[in-house]
Amino acid sequence: MQLFSEQECRPRSGVEEAVLIGRILAGRKDLFDELLKPHLAPLWRVVQAKMGTDTDVEDVVQQTLLKAYLHLEQFRRERPEFR
């Protein structure tokens, strides 16, 4: 499953992620997709290994991303990785 291009999925530094999160929290909600791109494929693979059916995987990934979005303000800058 190829969700995004290789360039879009390149890992970011913790500083880059912290900057993105700061912008999202400042009102740039449209940047949340940018934050997620490098994490989506690995998240999908982990959930798929545990769940089985694609429908279940989609549900769990969607719930996980929603929780990440809703709790983004709890991001700790002293540990900048989004993981």
Rosetta blueprint (number, residue, H / E / L):
1 M L
2 Q L
3 L L
4 F L
5 S L
6 E L
7 Q L
8 E L
9 C L
10 R L
11 P L
12 R L
13 S L
14 G H
15 V H
16 E H
17 E H
18 A H
19 V H
20 L H
21 I H
22 G H
23 R H
24 I H
25 L H
26 A L
27 G L
28 R L
29 K H
30 D H
31 L H
32 F H
33 D H
34 E H
35 L H
36 L H
37 K H
38 P H
39 H H
40 L H
41 A H
42 P H
43 L H
44 W H
45 R H
46 V H
47 V H
48 Q H
49 A H
50 K H
51 M H
52 G L
53 T L
54 D H
55 T H
56 D H
57 V H
58 E H
59 D H
60 V H
61 V H
62 Q H
63 Q H
64 T H
65 L H
66 L H
67 K H
68 A H
69 Y H
70 L H
71 H L
72 L H
73 E H
74 Q H
75 F L
76 R L
77 R L
78 E L
79 R L
80 P L
81 E L
82 F L
83 R L
